[in-house]
Amino acid sequence: LEENKALVRRAVEALNERNWALVGELIGPNFVDHNPLPSQTTGPEGLMQSRTALHTDAFPDLQNIIEDMIAEGDKVMVRLAVSGTQRGEFMGIAPTNKRVSWTSIIIYRIAGGKVTERWASTDVFGVMQQLGAIPPLG
C-alpha cells in the first residue's frame, strides 16, 4: 500500500512540475481513463495530451495539493485541492486570466508499479461558474 501511495505522490508531483517524462514513465501501456476530458483520446497518449493541455496551455500555473490519500488493495484515492489561472482555452472558454480553484477526487488503480486506471470526480460546474461561463445560482 505504501509503495502505491508513493507512486501516486510522485505522479502528482510530476504533474505539478510539468515533468512529462516522469508522468509518462508512471503510466501503464494499457492505461484506461474512465473520466476523460472532452476530446481526450484513449490510452497513455490521451492522458498525456489532456494533462499537457490542462497544465501547460489552459492553466500554466496549475497546482494539485493532496489533501487526503487512502489506499486499499490495488487502488489509491486522493482528494486534491486544485488551483490555477486560466491563461489558455479551456473546454471552449477563451482565456479569462481568472484564478480558479476546485476539488477533485481521483481513484487510481496500480498494477506492476504503474498507474493503469483512473476514475475522477471534479467540480466542473464550480470551475465553469468561476470562469464566468455559467452564471451564479440564486
C-alpha positions as CSV (number, residue, x, y, z in Angstrom):
1,L,0.0,0.0,0.0
2,E,2.8,2.4,0.9
3,E,4.5,1.8,-2.5
4,N,1.3,2.5,-4.3
5,K,0.7,5.7,-2.3
6,A,4.3,6.8,-3.0
7,L,3.7,6.2,-6.8
8,V,0.6,8.4,-6.7
9,R,2.5,11.1,-4.8
10,R,5.3,11.0,-7.4
11,A,2.7,11.3,-10.2
12,V,1.1,14.4,-8.6
13,E,4.5,16.0,-8.0
14,A,5.5,15.3,-11.6
15,L,2.3,17.0,-12.9
16,N,2.9,20.0,-10.7
17,E,6.5,20.2,-12.0
18,R,5.4,19.6,-15.7
19,N,7.8,16.6,-15.7
20,W,6.1,14.9,-18.6
21,A,8.9,12.3,-19.0
22,L,8.3,11.1,-15.4
23,V,4.5,11.2,-15.9
24,G,4.9,9.0,-19.0
25,E,7.0,6.5,-17.0
26,L,4.4,6.1,-14.3
27,I,1.5,5.3,-16.7
28,G,1.0,1.7,-17.8
29,P,0.8,0.9,-21.5
30,N,-2.8,-0.2,-21.3
31,F,-3.9,2.8,-19.2
32,V,-7.7,3.5,-19.1
33,D,-9.1,6.9,-18.1
34,H,-12.7,6.3,-17.1
35,N,-13.4,10.1,-16.9
36,P,-11.5,11.7,-19.8
37,L,-11.7,15.3,-20.7
38,P,-13.8,16.2,-23.8
39,S,-11.9,15.2,-27.0
40,Q,-9.3,13.3,-25.0
41,T,-8.0,10.2,-26.9
42,T,-7.6,6.9,-25.3
43,G,-4.6,5.3,-23.6
44,P,-1.5,6.8,-22.1
45,E,-1.2,9.2,-25.1
46,G,-4.6,10.6,-24.4
47,L,-3.8,11.2,-20.7
48,M,-0.5,12.9,-21.6
49,Q,-2.3,15.1,-24.2
50,S,-5.1,16.1,-21.8
51,R,-2.7,16.8,-18.9
52,T,-0.4,18.8,-21.1
53,A,-3.3,20.9,-22.4
54,L,-4.6,21.4,-18.9
55,H,-1.3,22.0,-17.0
56,T,0.7,23.8,-19.7
57,D,-1.8,25.5,-22.1
58,A,-5.0,26.3,-20.1
59,F,-3.7,26.7,-16.6
60,P,0.1,27.1,-16.8
61,D,0.4,27.6,-13.0
62,L,-2.0,24.8,-12.1
63,Q,-1.1,23.1,-8.8
64,N,-2.5,20.0,-7.2
65,I,-2.3,19.7,-3.4
66,I,-3.0,16.3,-1.9
67,E,-5.5,16.8,1.0
68,D,-6.2,13.2,1.7
69,M,-4.9,9.8,0.4
70,I,-6.3,6.4,1.2
71,A,-5.0,3.1,-0.2
72,E,-6.6,-0.3,-0.2
73,G,-5.7,-3.3,-2.4
74,D,-4.5,-2.1,-5.8
75,K,-6.3,1.3,-5.6
76,V,-5.3,4.7,-4.2
77,M,-7.8,7.5,-3.7
78,V,-6.7,11.1,-3.4
79,R,-8.7,14.3,-2.7
80,L,-6.9,17.1,-4.4
81,A,-7.2,20.9,-3.9
82,V,-6.5,22.3,-7.4
83,S,-5.9,25.9,-8.3
84,G,-4.6,27.8,-11.3
85,T,-5.0,30.9,-13.5
86,Q,-6.7,30.4,-16.9
87,R,-4.3,31.7,-19.5
88,G,-5.4,29.5,-22.4
89,E,-8.5,28.0,-23.8
90,F,-10.3,25.5,-21.5
91,M,-13.3,23.5,-22.7
92,G,-14.1,26.1,-25.3
93,I,-13.7,29.0,-23.0
94,A,-11.3,31.7,-24.1
95,P,-8.6,32.8,-21.6
96,T,-10.1,34.8,-18.8
97,N,-7.0,35.3,-16.7
98,K,-9.1,34.4,-13.7
99,R,-7.7,32.4,-10.8
100,V,-9.9,29.4,-10.0
101,S,-9.9,26.6,-7.5
102,W,-11.7,23.3,-7.2
103,T,-11.7,19.9,-5.6
104,S,-11.1,16.6,-7.4
105,I,-11.4,13.1,-6.0
106,I,-9.4,10.6,-8.1
107,I,-9.1,6.9,-7.7
108,Y,-6.0,5.3,-9.3
109,R,-5.5,1.5,-9.9
110,I,-1.9,0.5,-9.7
111,A,-0.5,-2.7,-11.3
112,G,3.1,-3.6,-11.9
113,G,4.3,-0.3,-10.4
114,K,2.3,1.7,-12.9
115,V,-1.0,3.7,-13.0
116,T,-3.3,1.5,-15.1
117,E,-6.7,3.1,-14.5
118,R,-8.1,6.4,-13.3
119,W,-11.6,7.5,-12.1
120,A,-12.2,11.2,-11.3
121,S,-14.9,13.3,-9.9
122,T,-14.2,17.0,-10.4
123,D,-16.4,20.1,-9.6
124,V,-16.5,21.2,-13.3
125,F,-19.7,23.2,-12.6
126,G,-17.9,25.2,-10.0
127,V,-15.0,25.8,-12.3
128,M,-17.3,27.0,-15.1
129,Q,-19.0,29.4,-12.7
130,Q,-15.7,30.8,-11.6
131,L,-14.7,31.3,-15.2
132,G,-18.0,33.1,-15.9
133,A,-19.3,30.5,-18.4
134,I,-22.2,29.7,-16.1
135,P,-24.0,32.4,-14.1
136,P,-24.1,32.1,-10.3
137,L,-27.2,30.4,-8.9
138,G,-29.8,32.3,-7.0
